[in-house]
Amino acid sequence: MRLIIIESPYAADDAATALRNSEYAREAIADCLRRGEAPFASHILYAETGVLDDGDPEQRSLGIEAGLAWGRAAAATAAYVDHGVSPGMRQGILAAEALGRPVEIRFLYPQDEIAHGSAT
C-alpha cells in the first residue's frame, strides 16, 4: 500500500462548515482506502477533543509540525479540493513540494454538483 498524506479543508468559522469539513475529510480517507492506499489525515486525528485545540495557535502549529513529520515517510500527498484550498492545506502542499513528494489533486464530487451547491 502506498502511504498517502491527506490535505483537505478542516478549520471553520461556523458549526455548519466545521461539520461539512469533518465529513469531507472522512470521505477523503475512505476514498484513499478504496484506492488501496494507506492514508493519514493529521488534521482529523490531532484536532480530536482531548488531543490538541485547533483554535490555539501554538497547539495548531504543533499539530501541523507533527503532520509534516509523518509526511516525510509518505509516497504522495492527496489534496482533496472540492471545497477549495485552505491556508493549512496550502502549507501542507508547499511542504510536500519542498520535499519533492508528488501532490495529487483529487475531487470526490462531480464538479457540476459543486457549482450548483448540491454536494454535501
DOBA-576091 format. One record per residue (C-alpha): residue in three letters; z, y negated, x. Coordinates in pm, whole numbers, plus 32768, in hexadecimal, padded with zeros to 4 digits. Example, Ala and Ser with C-alpha at 12.3 -4.5 7.8 and 13.67 -1.06 7.14 Angstrom:
ALA830C81C284CE SER82CA806A8557 
END
This chain:
MET800080008000 ARG7FAE7EA28075 LEU80D97DBA808D ILE80917C807FBF ILE814E7B387FA4 ILE812E7A9E7E4A GLU811079297E17 SER812878AE7CAF PRO81BC777B7C06 TYR832F77A07BC9 ALA840076607BCB ALA83EF759D7A86 ASP8473746079E4 ASP84A774FB788C ALA8516764777F6 ALA83C5769F775D THR830C767778A8 ALA841E77317962 LEU83FD78577874 ARG82807852788E ASN828F784A7A0B SER838C79657A1A GLU82B97A3E7932 TYR818079E779F6 ALA82217A4C7B41 ARG82837B9D7AAC GLU811C7BC97A34 ALA80A37B7E7B96 ILE818D7C877C22 ALA810B7D847B26 ASP7FA37D257B7B CYS7FE07D6C7CEB LEU807F7EBB7C9C ARG7F537F1B7BC3 ARG7E767EC97CEF GLY7F3D7FC17DC1 GLU7FED7EAF7E85 ALA815B7E837EE1 PRO81A87D1C7E73 PHE82C67C397ED4 ALA83167B027E08 SER84377A547EB5 HIS843B793C7DB4 ILE849F7A367CA7 LEU859E7AF77D74 TYR864C79D47E1D ALA865978F57CE6 GLU871579FD7C1F THR8866798D7B9B GLY897079C67CA0 VAL887C79CF7DC6 LEU8804786C7E0E ASP87FB772B7D42 ASP869076B87D3C GLY870675607CCD ASP87CB752E7E0F PRO86DA74B87F20 GLU879C75658037 GLN87A776B27F7F ARG863976907F15 SER85DA76568081 LEU869F778A80E9 GLY85E6785D7FE7 ILE849477D88056 GLU84E3782381C3 ALA85537985816A GLY841179BD80A8 LEU8342793B81C9 ALA83F67A2B82B4 TRP83947B5181D6 GLY82317ACC81D4 ARG82077B168344 ALA81F77C8A82EE ALA80FC7C6481D2 ALA7F8A7CB581E0 ALA7F2D7B9980F2 THR7FAC7A8D8008 ALA7F3E7A9A7E9D ALA7F4479417DFC TYR7F43795D7C81 VAL7EB778137C0B ASP7E7D78227A92 HIS7F8677107A6A GLY7F2B764B7BA0 VAL7FBA76397CFF SER811E75B87D19 PRO81AE750D7E4D GLY8270764C7EA2 MET8132771B7E86 ARG807976237F61 GLN8185764B806C GLY816477C7805D ILE7FE977B9806D LEU7FEF76CF8199 ALA80EA77B08249 ALA800A78DF820E GLU7EDC78268295 ALA7FA277B383C6 LEU7FF4791F8414 GLY7E8C798A83D9 ARG7EED7A5682A6 PRO7DD87A6581A1 VAL7E1779AB805B GLU7D7A7A457F26 ILE7D5679627DF6 ARG7D967A287CB8 PHE7D8A79EE7B41 LEU7E367ABB7A36 TYR7D8C7A1D7909 PRO7C2279D378B3 GLN7BEF7867790A ASP7B78780A77AE GLU7CD57868772E ILE7D7377757825 ALA7C83765D77C7 HIS7CD876887656 GLY7E4C76B9768B SER7E5E781875FA ALA7EE878C9772E THR805D79147724 
END
